[in-house]
Amino acid sequence: MNKTLLFSVVSALLLSFVSTFSAADEVKPWRIVRRDDIAKVWAGHPVAFAFTQKENFLFIGFYDGADRKLVLGQKDLTKPDSAWTFKKLETAVGWDSHNSVKIAFDPENYLHVSGNMHAVPLIYFRSTEPLDIQSVEPVHRMLAADLSKEARVEALENRCTYPHFLTDAAGNMLFTYRDGGSGNGNQIWNIYDVKTKTWRRLLDVPMFDGEGACNAYYRGPDLGPDGYYHVAWVWRDTPDCATNHDLSYMKSRDLLNWEKSDGTPQPLPVTRSNSEVVAPLKNGEGLLNPLVAIGFDQEGRVILTYTRYDENKNNQIMQARREKDGWKYYQTTDFTHSWVFSGGGCIPSEMSFGPVQCVDGRLQQNWNRKYETSGHFILDPETLKPTGRAPAGPAIPGECCKIENPTENMQSKRFALQDATDPNRMFYFVWETFPVNRDRPYPVIPEPSTLRMFELEKN
């Protein structure tokens, strides 16, 4: 069962692996044990592939380099030298970096697959045999079997975006997606019945309802040290990312009954008028939907990380911490380069960061900022300002980071998967693509790149 429910409604370009290591790891660099050249993959634009481990198998989902079809891959870890097996599915990606791939397993080890969706009818596949990609078949509806609700189901499964599978505290499989479009959408949640192999609504109403005027881009639910699931979101009025506003928050113990930060009930569906606004930022004040993170300090207090413009239009990293007498606000950075964003599509990002974390008794946070100092930082527990750099993590061998398809503008994409059975082993996936282009085609299509996997172990 997943201990932390963590997913992000973010653009597919944010693929870099981010982690925090303790000082004890610093002297144990990784070394390459084996390299697998898995397949040729689509390199025209970045879109999130899927990587997971289940029992003694690795499972992946990617877009093929020849025809852009969604392909599943499977490898038996008990046979290290064995070849990958593949299953090609009948859906192909265009030029949209929102169209990530999601794969998950239910409690009986049947594989569920969704993806390649941006305001289109639901795309959903499921296996008929446990741990077997060859038995994966198209389903493309979750509630359509309930004929008495056919009209409602059709309305809520025809404009789907941002699919995510997750597991609740009781081990139930959940699925959520946005119904509608940017600036006008609702968040739908389903729960899977293992015995009947059918889905039903987790909630009788959408979790978020933009009431036809906006939609919520949210982060979470993240399971905190207090036993609550925490969710933070921004409201957005139109497809223009400059129209993000009002960082908001709620929490729940069971994903059914929700509270505001002071413990008062949060009605569902969540709307602009009934939600708790943490940072009341207006349109054009530097709040960006992918740049929201949920963290916790040494006392288990929730910290929301977000961005806003200062008086010079420099986009600063801000922190909102829930303290005894309410939310308190801290500016962590003093960046000096202005980055003002606007427009639609997946925008080229000049910044990224992770949540505030307590590691070895110290608060740490990582960030990357174009033109500025980046890395892992130790934060002062009172001011949330950086006081130094955190210990470096185990070094990844340079061969893993090398761009092997050196076309102009080609970028390396990476994903690290910790071995679930061995803390000293990691699977490091690497491929190359062109950068994001606001979901528009490039005039010249690059050659497919090689998706490769490095099996690493600590010295």
C-alpha positions in Angstrom: 0.0 0.0 0.0 1.2 3.5 -0.7 2.1 5.4 2.5 2.0 8.7 0.8 -0.6 9.7 -1.7 1.3 12.1 -3.8 0.4 13.3 -7.3 0.6 16.5 -9.1 -1.6 18.1 -11.7 1.3 19.6 -13.5 2.6 19.9 -17.0 4.4 16.8 -18.3 7.7 18.6 -18.6 8.4 18.2 -14.9 10.1 14.8 -15.2 13.3 15.2 -13.3 13.8 12.9 -10.3 14.0 14.8 -7.1 15.0 13.3 -3.8 16.6 14.1 -0.4 19.4 12.1 1.1 20.9 11.9 4.5 24.5 12.6 5.3 25.2 8.9 5.6 24.5 8.5 1.8 27.1 11.0 0.8 30.0 8.5 0.8 28.1 5.8 -1.2 28.1 6.8 -4.9 26.1 4.7 -7.3 27.7 2.4 -9.9 26.3 0.9 -13.0 25.6 -2.8 -12.9 23.7 -3.2 -16.1 22.4 -1.2 -19.0 19.2 -2.0 -21.0 18.4 -0.2 -24.2 14.7 -0.7 -24.0 13.0 0.8 -27.1 13.0 3.8 -29.5 10.6 6.4 -28.1 8.9 9.6 -29.3 11.2 12.6 -29.0 9.2 15.5 -30.5 8.1 16.9 -27.1 8.3 15.9 -23.4 5.4 13.9 -22.0 5.5 11.9 -18.7 6.1 8.2 -19.2 5.2 5.7 -16.4 7.5 3.5 -14.4 6.7 1.2 -11.5 7.7 -2.0 -9.9 5.3 -4.8 -8.8 6.6 -7.8 -7.0 9.5 -9.1 -9.2 8.5 -7.2 -12.3 9.2 -3.8 -13.7 6.4 -2.1 -15.7 6.7 0.9 -18.0 4.5 2.9 -20.3 5.8 5.1 -23.1 5.0 6.5 -26.6 6.7 4.6 -29.4 9.1 6.4 -31.6 7.7 5.0 -34.9 4.0 5.8 -34.6 3.6 7.5 -31.2 1.4 4.6 -30.0 1.2 4.0 -26.2 3.3 0.9 -25.4 3.5 -1.1 -22.2 6.7 -2.9 -21.3 7.4 -5.6 -18.7 10.6 -7.1 -17.4 11.2 -10.1 -15.0 13.7 -9.0 -12.4 14.4 -12.6 -11.4 15.9 -13.0 -14.9 18.2 -10.0 -15.2 19.4 -10.8 -18.7 16.0 -11.5 -20.1 14.5 -9.2 -22.7 11.6 -6.8 -22.2 8.2 -7.8 -23.5 5.8 -5.2 -25.0 2.2 -4.6 -25.7 1.1 -1.8 -28.0 -2.2 -0.1 -27.3 -4.5 1.7 -29.8 -4.0 5.3 -28.8 -1.3 7.7 -30.1 -0.1 11.0 -28.7 -0.1 14.2 -30.7 1.9 17.3 -29.7 0.4 17.8 -26.2 2.7 17.5 -23.2 -0.3 17.2 -20.9 -0.9 13.6 -22.2 1.0 11.7 -19.5 0.8 7.9 -19.1 -0.5 6.4 -15.8 -0.3 2.8 -14.7 -1.3 1.2 -11.4 -2.2 -2.2 -9.9 -5.3 -3.0 -7.9 -5.1 -5.2 -4.8 -5.3 -8.4 -6.9 -2.5 -7.3 -9.1 -4.5 -6.5 -12.2 -3.0 -3.7 -14.3 -4.9 -0.5 -14.9 -3.7 2.0 -17.6 -4.9 5.5 -18.5 -3.4 8.5 -20.3 -3.1 10.4 -23.5 -6.0 12.7 -22.5 -6.5 16.4 -22.7 -10.2 17.3 -22.7 -11.1 14.1 -24.6 -13.2 11.0 -23.9 -11.8 8.7 -21.2 -9.0 6.5 -22.3 -8.7 3.5 -20.0 -7.4 -0.1 -20.3 -7.3 -3.0 -17.8 -5.7 -6.4 -17.8 -7.7 -9.7 -17.6 -4.8 -11.5 -15.9 -2.7 -10.4 -12.9 0.8 -9.0 -13.6 0.4 -9.5 -17.4 0.6 -6.7 -19.9 -0.4 -9.0 -22.8 -3.9 -9.3 -21.4 -4.5 -5.6 -21.2 -7.7 -4.6 -23.1 -9.5 -1.4 -23.8 -12.4 -0.4 -21.5 -12.7 3.4 -22.0 -15.6 3.7 -19.6 -15.8 3.4 -15.8 -19.4 4.0 -14.9 -21.2 3.4 -18.2 -22.4 0.0 -17.1 -24.9 1.8 -14.8 -27.5 2.4 -17.5 -29.8 4.4 -15.2 -27.1 7.0 -15.0 -25.9 6.8 -18.6 -26.5 10.4 -19.5 -24.6 11.7 -16.4 -21.8 9.3 -17.0 -21.5 10.4 -20.7 -21.3 14.0 -19.6 -18.5 13.3 -17.1 -16.4 11.0 -19.2 -16.2 12.9 -22.4 -13.8 15.7 -21.5 -11.1 14.1 -19.3 -7.7 15.4 -18.4 -5.0 14.7 -15.8 -5.8 11.0 -14.9 -4.3 9.7 -11.6 -4.5 6.4 -9.8 -3.9 6.3 -6.1 -4.5 4.2 -3.0 -6.3 5.3 0.2 -5.5 4.3 3.8 -7.7 1.2 3.5 -5.9 0.0 0.4 -8.7 0.9 -2.0 -7.8 1.9 -5.5 -9.0 5.4 -6.5 -9.0 7.2 -9.8 -9.4 11.0 -10.3 -9.5 13.2 -13.4 -10.7 16.7 -14.4 -13.9 16.8 -16.2 -14.0 19.9 -18.5 -11.3 22.4 -19.5 -8.9 24.8 -18.2 -10.8 27.6 -16.5 -14.0 25.6 -16.6 -13.7 22.2 -15.0 -14.7 19.9 -12.1 -12.7 17.2 -10.3 -14.2 13.7 -10.4 -13.2 10.8 -8.0 -14.0 7.1 -8.5 -13.3 4.1 -6.3 -12.7 0.5 -7.6 -14.6 -2.6 -6.3 -12.2 -5.5 -6.5 -14.9 -8.2 -6.1 -17.1 -6.9 -8.9 -14.3 -5.3 -10.9 -16.4 -2.2 -11.3 -16.0 1.5 -10.5 -18.4 3.8 -8.6 -18.2 7.4 -7.5 -16.2 8.0 -4.4 -18.0 11.3 -3.9 -21.6 12.0 -4.8 -20.5 15.5 -6.1 -17.3 16.7 -7.7 -14.5 17.5 -5.2 -14.0 20.9 -6.9 -16.6 22.8 -8.9 -15.5 25.8 -10.8 -19.2 26.7 -11.3 -18.6 27.4 -15.0 -16.2 30.2 -14.2 -12.9 28.6 -13.3 -11.2 25.3 -12.2 -8.9 24.1 -9.5 -5.4 23.0 -10.2 -4.4 21.1 -7.1 -1.5 19.3 -5.4 -2.1 16.2 -3.2 -3.6 14.5 -1.3 -0.4 14.1 0.7 -0.4 12.1 3.9 1.2 14.2 6.6 2.7 13.2 10.0 -0.6 14.3 11.6 -2.5 11.5 9.9 -4.4 13.9 7.7 -4.4 14.0 3.9 -3.5 17.5 2.8 -4.6 19.3 -0.5 -3.6 22.7 -1.8 -4.8 24.3 -5.0 -5.0 27.4 -7.1 -8.1 28.7 -9.0 -7.6 29.5 -12.7 -10.0 31.5 -14.8 -8.9 30.8 -18.3 -6.4 28.8 -20.3 -4.0 31.7 -19.8 -1.6 30.6 -16.9 -1.5 34.3 -15.8 -5.0 33.9 -14.5 -4.1 31.7 -11.5 -5.2 33.1 -8.2 -6.0 32.4 -4.6 -3.8 29.6 -3.2 -6.2 27.5 -1.1 -6.1 24.5 1.3 -8.1 21.7 3.0 -7.4 18.4 4.8 -9.1 15.1 5.5 -8.6 11.9 7.5 -10.5 9.7 5.1 -10.7 11.5 1.7 -14.5 11.8 2.2 -15.0 14.3 5.0 -12.9 17.5 4.6 -11.9 20.3 6.9 -10.3 23.7 6.7 -7.1 24.3 8.6 -8.9 25.4 11.8 -10.9 22.1 11.8 -14.2 23.5 10.6 -16.0 21.5 7.9 -15.2 22.1 4.3 -18.3 21.7 2.2 -18.2 19.7 -1.0 -18.0 20.5 -3.8 -15.3 23.0 -3.0 -16.0 26.3 -4.7 -14.3 29.7 -4.8 -16.9 31.1 -2.3 -16.7 28.3 0.3 -13.0 27.4 0.3 -10.2 28.6 2.6 -7.9 31.0 0.8 -4.3 30.9 2.2 -2.7 33.4 0.0 -5.2 35.8 -1.7 -3.1 36.5 -4.8 -4.9 38.0 -7.8 -4.5 37.3 -11.5 -1.0 38.3 -12.8 0.7 38.2 -9.3 3.0 35.3 -10.0 1.0 32.3 -8.8 1.6 29.3 -11.2 -0.3 26.0 -10.9 2.7 23.6 -11.3 4.6 25.5 -8.7 2.8 24.5 -5.5 4.2 22.0 -3.0 3.0 20.6 0.4 5.6 20.0 3.1 6.0 19.8 6.9 8.4 21.1 9.5 9.9 19.4 12.5 6.7 19.9 14.5 4.6 18.4 11.8 3.1 21.8 10.8 2.0 22.0 7.2 4.0 24.3 4.9 2.7 25.3 1.5 5.3 26.5 -1.0 4.3 28.7 -3.9 5.5 31.7 -5.9 4.6 35.3 -6.3 6.2 38.4 -7.9 8.0 40.9 -5.8 8.0 44.7 -6.5 10.5 44.1 -9.3 8.5 41.3 -11.0 11.0 38.7 -9.7 9.2 35.5 -9.0 10.1 34.5 -5.4 9.6 31.2 -3.6 7.2 31.8 -0.7 6.1 29.7 2.2 2.8 29.7 4.1 3.0 27.8 7.4 -0.1 26.9 9.6 0.8 28.1 13.1 -1.2 28.3 16.3 -2.8 31.7 15.4 -3.3 31.1 11.7 -1.2 31.2 8.5 2.2 32.9 8.6 4.1 33.9 5.5 7.8 33.8 4.7 9.9 34.7 1.7 12.6 32.1 1.2 14.4 33.5 -1.8 15.8 36.8 -3.1 16.0 36.0 -6.8 17.1 38.9 -9.0 16.0 37.7 -12.4 12.5 38.5 -13.7 10.4 35.7 -15.1 6.9 36.8 -16.1 4.7 34.0 -17.5 1.5 34.0 -19.5 -0.3 32.1 -22.2 -1.6 28.6 -22.7 -0.3 25.2 -23.3 2.7 23.7 -21.4 4.9 26.7 -20.9 8.7 26.5 -20.7 9.5 26.7 -17.0 12.4 28.6 -15.4 11.8 27.3 -11.9 11.0 24.1 -10.0 11.1 23.1 -6.4 10.2 20.3 -4.0 8.4 20.4 -0.7 9.9 21.4 2.6 11.1 18.2 4.4 12.5 17.3 7.7 15.7 15.2 7.1 18.0 14.2 10.0 16.3 16.8 12.2 16.8 19.7 9.8 14.5 21.4 7.3 15.6 20.9 3.7 14.2 22.0 0.4 15.5 21.7 -3.2 14.9 24.2 -6.0 16.2 25.0 -9.4 16.0 28.4 -10.9 17.4 29.6 -14.2 20.1 32.3 -13.8 20.2 31.7 -10.0 21.9 29.4 -7.4 20.1 26.0 -7.3 20.4 22.9 -5.2 19.4 21.3 -1.9 19.2 23.9 0.9 18.9 23.8 4.7 16.3 26.2 5.9 16.2 28.1 9.2 13.3 26.6 11.2 12.0 30.1 12.2 12.6 32.3 9.1 12.5 29.5 6.5 15.5 31.2 4.8 18.4 29.1 3.5 21.3 28.8 5.9 23.4 26.4 3.9 23.5 23.5 1.5 22.3 20.1 2.4 24.7 17.2 2.0 25.0 16.0 -1.6 23.2 12.8 -2.5 24.9 9.8 -4.0 26.5 10.7 -7.3 24.9 9.3 -10.4 27.5 8.1 -12.9 28.0 10.5 -15.8 27.1 7.9 -18.4 23.6 8.0 -17.1 23.3 11.7 -17.8 24.9 11.8 -21.2 22.7 13.0 -24.1 23.2 10.4 -26.8 21.0 12.0 -29.4 22.8 15.4 -29.6 20.3 17.2 -31.9 20.1 21.0 -31.3 17.9 21.7 -28.3 17.6 18.1 -27.3 17.0 17.7 -23.6 17.6 14.7 -21.3 14.6 13.3 -19.3 15.2 11.1 -16.4 13.3 9.0 -13.8 14.7 7.1 -10.9 12.8 4.2 -9.4 14.1 2.8 -6.1 14.0 -1.0 -5.9 11.2 -1.9 -3.6 13.1 -4.9 -2.3 16.7 -3.6 -2.0 17.6 0.0 -0.7 21.0 -0.4 -2.4 19.6 -0.8 -5.9 17.9 1.7 -8.2 16.6 1.7 -11.8 17.5 4.9 -13.6 15.5 5.6 -16.8 16.8 8.1 -19.4 15.7 9.4 -22.8 15.8 12.6 -24.8 13.2 14.9 -26.3 12.8 18.4 -27.7 11.7 20.9 -25.1 8.0 21.9 -24.6 6.6 24.1 -27.3 3.2 25.1 -25.8 1.7 22.0 -27.3 2.4 23.1 -30.8 4.2 21.0 -33.4 7.8 21.7 -34.4 8.5 22.2 -38.1 11.0 19.4 -38.1 10.4 16.1 -36.3 13.4 14.7 -34.5 14.5 11.1 -34.8 13.3 8.8 -32.0 15.6 8.6 -29.0 16.5 5.5 -27.1 14.8 4.8 -23.8 17.5 3.2 -21.7 17.6 1.8 -18.2 20.6 1.7 -15.9 20.6 -0.7 -13.0 22.6 1.0 -10.3 23.8 -0.1 -6.9 25.6 1.7 -4.1 29.3 1.0 -3.8 
